[in-house]
């Protein structure tokens, strides 16, 4: 019991890892505030830096995907849909809970979490919220899936 109380007290003094409201006080008129910012009469609070190991929007390298469906099976929110005719997947960011289980389970490392976090939209099926191919994954070492012939050749060496 004392440990949980101590944890709560510690949290009271920690800085939050969220963005503050852009201005010190909520303005009466947002347009007036933006005009003052443009004239450099008012300074806005800068956004917080992205914390290490942040799990943002998923990146997907379609070319590297083998269609094993491990990500589809493990996704707790059913945000990943398998396209059987193409043997590829489509990811609906509006359903994603950013748990990164799909990234961890992918045997060919074709999924990665990015630092992109501005993902709001009025349309949950908007193009920017449906990932079908991100191209090369950011900042990751890609391991291409080996064909059976390539595996036999590497075993012979």
C-alpha positions in Angstrom: 0.0 0.0 0.0 2.8 2.4 0.9 4.5 1.7 -2.4 1.4 2.8 -4.4 1.0 5.9 -2.3 4.7 6.8 -2.9 4.3 6.3 -6.6 1.3 8.6 -6.7 3.2 11.3 -4.8 6.2 11.0 -7.2 3.8 11.4 -10.2 2.5 14.7 -8.8 6.0 16.2 -9.3 6.9 14.7 -12.7 6.4 16.8 -15.8 3.8 15.3 -18.2 4.9 14.0 -21.6 2.1 15.8 -23.4 1.9 19.1 -25.2 0.7 22.1 -23.2 -1.9 24.4 -24.6 -0.1 26.5 -27.2 -0.7 29.8 -25.2 -0.5 30.5 -21.5 -4.2 31.2 -21.3 -7.1 30.1 -23.4 -7.8 33.0 -25.8 -11.2 34.5 -26.3 -10.6 34.4 -30.1 -8.3 31.9 -31.8 -8.1 34.1 -34.9 -6.9 37.0 -32.8 -4.3 34.8 -31.1 -3.0 33.6 -34.5 -2.8 37.1 -35.8 -0.8 38.2 -32.7 1.5 35.2 -33.2 2.0 36.2 -36.9 3.0 39.7 -35.7 5.3 38.1 -33.0 3.4 39.8 -30.2 2.7 36.5 -28.5 4.9 33.4 -28.2 3.4 29.9 -28.3 4.5 27.0 -26.1 6.8 24.7 -28.1 5.7 21.1 -28.5 7.4 18.5 -26.4 10.0 16.3 -28.0 9.0 12.8 -29.0 10.0 10.4 -26.2 12.3 7.5 -26.9 10.6 4.3 -28.1 7.5 6.3 -29.1 4.9 4.2 -30.9 3.3 6.3 -33.6 1.8 5.5 -37.0 2.7 2.1 -38.5 5.0 2.0 -41.5 4.6 -1.0 -43.8 7.0 -2.2 -46.5 4.6 -4.0 -48.9 7.4 -5.4 -51.1 9.0 -7.2 -48.2 5.8 -8.7 -46.9 5.4 -12.5 -47.4 1.7 -12.6 -46.6 2.2 -14.9 -43.5 -0.7 -13.2 -41.7 1.0 -13.3 -38.3 0.2 -9.6 -37.8 -3.5 -10.2 -38.7 -3.8 -13.0 -36.1 -2.1 -11.0 -33.3 -3.8 -7.6 -33.7 -6.1 -7.1 -30.7 -8.2 -4.5 -32.5 -8.5 -6.2 -35.9 -6.9 -3.1 -37.5 -5.0 -5.2 -40.1 -6.9 -6.7 -43.0 -5.5 -9.5 -45.2 -5.9 -9.1 -49.0 -5.9 -12.7 -50.2 -5.7 -11.9 -53.9 -2.5 -9.9 -53.4 -1.2 -11.8 -50.3 -0.6 -8.5 -48.6 -2.2 -6.5 -45.8 -4.0 -3.2 -45.3 -3.8 -1.4 -41.9 -6.5 0.9 -40.6 -4.9 3.4 -38.3 -8.2 4.5 -36.9 -8.7 1.1 -35.3 -5.0 0.7 -34.2 -4.2 0.9 -30.4 -0.4 1.3 -31.2 0.6 -1.8 -29.1 3.3 -2.8 -31.7 2.5 -6.5 -31.3 2.4 -6.7 -35.1 5.8 -5.2 -35.4 7.2 -7.7 -32.8 5.6 -10.8 -34.4 6.6 -10.0 -38.1 9.2 -12.6 -39.1 10.6 -10.5 -42.0 10.5 -7.1 -40.2 8.2 -5.5 -42.7 6.4 -3.4 -40.1 7.8 -0.5 -38.0 6.4 2.1 -35.6 7.2 5.7 -36.7 7.3 9.0 -34.7 4.3 10.4 -36.6 1.5 11.2 -34.1 -0.7 13.8 -35.8 -3.4 11.3 -37.0 -6.7 13.0 -36.5 -9.3 13.1 -39.2 -13.1 13.4 -39.6 -13.0 10.4 -41.9 -11.7 7.3 -40.4 -11.2 5.8 -43.8 -9.2 8.8 -45.1 -6.2 7.9 -47.2 -3.7 9.1 -44.6 -5.3 6.7 -42.0 -5.1 3.6 -44.2 -1.6 2.2 -44.7 -1.1 0.0 -47.8 2.6 0.7 -48.5 5.0 3.1 -46.8 7.9 2.0 -48.9 11.3 1.7 -47.2 10.9 1.5 -43.4 12.4 4.5 -41.5 15.6 3.9 -39.5 15.4 0.1 -39.4 17.5 -2.7 -40.7 15.5 -4.6 -43.2 15.9 -8.3 -43.6 14.5 -9.6 -46.8 12.6 -12.8 -46.7 14.8 -15.5 -48.2 13.5 -17.7 -51.0 14.1 -21.5 -50.5 16.8 -21.4 -53.2 18.6 -18.6 -51.4 18.4 -20.4 -48.1 19.9 -23.6 -49.7 22.7 -21.5 -51.3 23.6 -20.0 -47.9 23.6 -23.4 -46.2 26.0 -24.7 -48.9 28.5 -21.9 -48.1 
